[in-house]
Amino acid sequence: MTISIELKLFATLQEFAPHAASTQLIEAGTDVRTLVQQLGIPEKKAKLIFINSRKVTLDSVLKDGDRLGIFPPVGGG
């Protein structure tokens, strides 16, 4: 069974976005780590992860209708 999520990749991670549409169909039970791997994003580059505006880990399982945001490491001074 597939579910639909909204995916938003920020900053340097945008190059890994599969296409212009933000809606992604994924298999039910998929966790963030699996999706990151499927997109070809190195795990160390997926630093800040949010589902529905709440900070989560790579082990979090995605549910139908979730909004997933992934940010790379942020530097600055």
N, C-alpha and C positions, 0 to 999 in steps of 0.2 A: 504494500500500500504506500502511496506517496502522499506527502504533505507539502504545503506551501509555506515558505517563510519569506520575509523581506530581508535582504542582505545588503549591508552598506559597508564598503571597505574605504578606509580613510587614508589620506596622504599617499605615501609610497606604495601602499597595498592596493591602490586602485588598478595597477597594472595587472593584477591577478583576477580582476572581475571577468566573469565569463562572457558577458555582453552588456549592453546598455541598460536592459531591464533590471530592476532591483528585486523582482520576485523570482525565487528559485524553487524548483520542485526537487525534493529530496526524499529518500526512503524514511518511513516512520522509524523512530528509534535511533536515528543518527545523532551522534554527539558532535560537539564543536570540533574536537580534534580530527575526527574523520572527515568532516567537511573541509577543514583547513588543508588536510593532506590531499583531498580530491581536487582542490583549487590550485595545488602546487605551491602553497605558501609555506616557507620554512617556519616551523613551530616557534623558533626564537624571535621571529618577526611579528608574531601575533601576541603582542604584549598586553594590551588592554582589551577585554572582551565584555560586551554588554548584551544581555537579552532583555528586551522590554525595559531598557534604561536601568537595569540592575547589573552590577559587576558580577561576573561568573568566571568559572574556570573552563579549561579545555575539555573537561570531563562532563560538562553539563549537556543533558539531552535536549534536543530541540523539539518543540511541539508545534502543531499546526497553527499558523497565524503569528508565530513569534517574529519579533524584529531583532535581528542580530547585527551588531556593530562591532567591527574589529579595527583596532588602532595599532600602528607600529610603535616601537619604543620612541619616546619623545625626549629630546635633549634641548638644552637651552641654558641660558645664564641669566 
